[in-house]
Amino acid sequence: MLDPLTALSLAGNLIQFIDFSSKLVSKGREIYRSTDGALRDNLEIEIITADFAKVVQRLMKHPGSGTVATAAAAISTNDTDLELRQICDMCRSIATELLAKLQAVKVTGKHRGWKSFRQALKSVWTKEKIDDIAQRLALFRQQLEFHIMVSLA
């Protein structure tokens, strides 16, 4: 017979295992049924991140056509141009990192059943890392927006 604390600990561990397993099965099923082979949340993050990366790329390519660099020129300091370029570089770098992580948890090819389960497990394990990268990107996006607002003022 188990003492009460041991029984309570065992019950708690069992509940955690059942909760984790049900999340894993649910995510695996969502990935398997998805036409893109990814979780809906990850697809949304991927779409937004890819779009933001394109916008940042356009800002960096066309400095003289009413973009960030033109707005920065209104302030007429080279420091502002440099800061904006650095922020854009970091945005692009973080966006690339996030897109790579999201791509790593997608299912591609045949045998989607087993792969869906493995990718669901990867998704659960890397969710915190993906959220962390997305948070970093959001901070840089806010900083970019701030610089643009100040430049236009």
C-alpha positions as CSV (number, residue, x, y, z in Angstrom):
1,M,0.0,0.0,0.0
2,L,1.3,3.5,-0.9
3,D,1.4,6.3,1.6
4,P,-0.8,9.3,0.9
5,L,1.9,11.6,-0.4
6,T,3.3,9.0,-2.8
7,A,-0.2,8.2,-4.1
8,L,-0.9,11.9,-4.6
9,S,2.4,12.4,-6.4
10,L,1.7,9.4,-8.6
11,A,-1.8,10.6,-9.4
12,G,-0.4,14.1,-10.3
13,N,2.2,12.6,-12.6
14,L,-0.4,10.4,-14.3
15,I,-2.7,13.4,-14.9
16,Q,0.2,15.3,-16.4
17,F,1.0,12.4,-18.7
18,I,-2.6,12.1,-19.8
19,D,-2.8,15.8,-20.4
20,F,0.5,15.8,-22.4
21,S,-0.6,12.8,-24.4
22,S,-4.0,14.3,-25.3
23,K,-2.4,17.5,-26.5
24,L,0.1,15.5,-28.5
25,V,-2.7,13.4,-30.1
26,S,-4.8,16.5,-30.8
27,K,-1.9,18.3,-32.5
28,G,-0.9,15.2,-34.4
29,R,-4.5,14.9,-35.7
30,E,-4.5,18.6,-36.6
31,I,-1.2,18.3,-38.5
32,Y,-2.4,15.1,-40.3
33,R,-5.6,16.7,-41.5
34,S,-4.0,20.0,-42.5
35,T,-3.4,20.4,-46.2
36,D,-0.2,22.3,-45.4
37,G,1.1,19.7,-42.9
38,A,1.3,22.2,-40.1
39,L,-0.6,23.5,-37.1
40,R,-3.0,26.3,-37.7
41,D,-1.2,28.6,-35.2
42,N,2.1,27.9,-36.9
43,L,0.7,28.7,-40.3
44,E,-0.7,32.0,-39.1
45,I,2.7,32.9,-37.6
46,E,4.4,31.8,-40.8
47,I,2.2,33.9,-43.0
48,I,2.6,37.0,-40.9
49,T,6.4,36.6,-40.5
50,A,6.9,36.0,-44.2
51,D,4.9,39.1,-45.1
52,F,6.8,41.2,-42.5
53,A,10.1,39.9,-43.9
54,K,9.0,41.0,-47.4
55,V,8.1,44.5,-46.1
56,V,11.5,44.8,-44.4
57,Q,13.3,43.6,-47.5
58,R,11.5,46.3,-49.6
59,L,12.4,48.9,-47.1
60,M,16.0,48.0,-47.4
61,K,16.1,47.7,-51.2
62,H,14.4,51.0,-52.1
63,P,15.9,53.6,-49.8
64,G,14.9,56.6,-51.9
65,S,11.3,55.8,-52.8
66,G,9.2,57.0,-49.8
67,T,10.4,54.3,-47.5
68,V,12.0,54.2,-44.1
69,A,15.3,55.6,-45.4
70,T,13.4,58.6,-46.9
71,A,11.7,59.2,-43.7
72,A,15.0,58.9,-41.9
73,A,16.5,61.5,-44.3
74,A,13.9,63.9,-43.0
75,I,15.7,63.8,-39.7
76,S,18.9,64.3,-41.6
77,T,21.2,62.2,-39.5
78,N,23.3,59.3,-40.6
79,D,22.9,57.8,-37.1
80,T,19.2,57.3,-37.8
81,D,19.9,55.7,-41.1
82,L,22.4,53.3,-39.5
83,E,20.0,52.5,-36.6
84,L,17.1,51.8,-39.1
85,R,19.4,49.6,-41.2
86,Q,20.5,47.7,-38.1
87,I,16.9,47.2,-37.0
88,C,15.9,46.0,-40.4
89,D,18.8,43.6,-40.5
90,M,17.8,42.2,-37.1
91,C,14.2,41.9,-38.2
92,R,15.2,40.0,-41.3
93,S,17.6,37.7,-39.3
94,I,15.0,36.9,-36.7
95,A,12.2,36.4,-39.3
96,T,14.5,34.0,-41.1
97,E,15.2,32.1,-37.9
98,L,11.5,31.9,-37.1
99,L,10.5,30.7,-40.5
100,A,13.2,28.0,-40.3
101,K,11.8,26.8,-37.0
102,L,8.3,26.7,-38.3
103,Q,9.4,24.8,-41.4
104,A,11.2,22.3,-39.2
105,V,7.9,21.3,-37.6
106,K,5.9,20.9,-40.9
107,V,5.1,17.5,-42.3
108,T,6.1,16.9,-45.9
109,G,6.1,13.9,-48.2
110,K,4.5,10.4,-47.7
111,H,3.7,8.5,-44.5
112,R,2.0,11.5,-43.0
113,G,0.5,9.5,-40.1
114,W,3.7,8.7,-38.4
115,K,5.4,12.0,-39.4
116,S,2.4,13.9,-38.1
117,F,2.9,12.4,-34.7
118,R,6.6,13.1,-34.7
119,Q,6.1,16.7,-35.9
120,A,3.4,17.2,-33.2
121,L,5.9,16.1,-30.6
122,K,8.5,18.5,-32.1
123,S,5.9,21.2,-32.1
124,V,5.2,20.7,-28.4
125,W,8.9,20.6,-27.6
126,T,9.7,23.7,-29.6
127,K,6.6,25.8,-28.9
128,E,8.4,27.8,-26.2
129,K,11.3,28.5,-28.5
130,I,9.0,29.5,-31.4
131,D,7.1,31.8,-29.0
132,D,10.4,33.3,-27.8
133,I,11.6,34.1,-31.3
134,A,8.2,35.5,-32.3
135,Q,8.3,37.8,-29.2
136,R,11.8,39.0,-30.2
137,L,10.6,39.8,-33.7
138,A,7.6,41.7,-32.3
139,L,9.9,43.8,-30.2
140,F,12.1,44.7,-33.2
141,R,8.9,45.4,-35.2
142,Q,7.8,47.8,-32.5
143,Q,11.1,49.5,-32.6
144,L,11.0,49.8,-36.4
145,E,7.5,51.3,-36.1
146,F,8.7,53.7,-33.5
147,H,11.6,54.9,-35.7
148,I,9.2,55.4,-38.7
149,M,6.7,57.3,-36.5
150,V,9.5,59.6,-35.2
151,S,10.9,60.1,-38.8
152,L,7.5,61.1,-40.1
153,A,6.8,63.5,-37.3
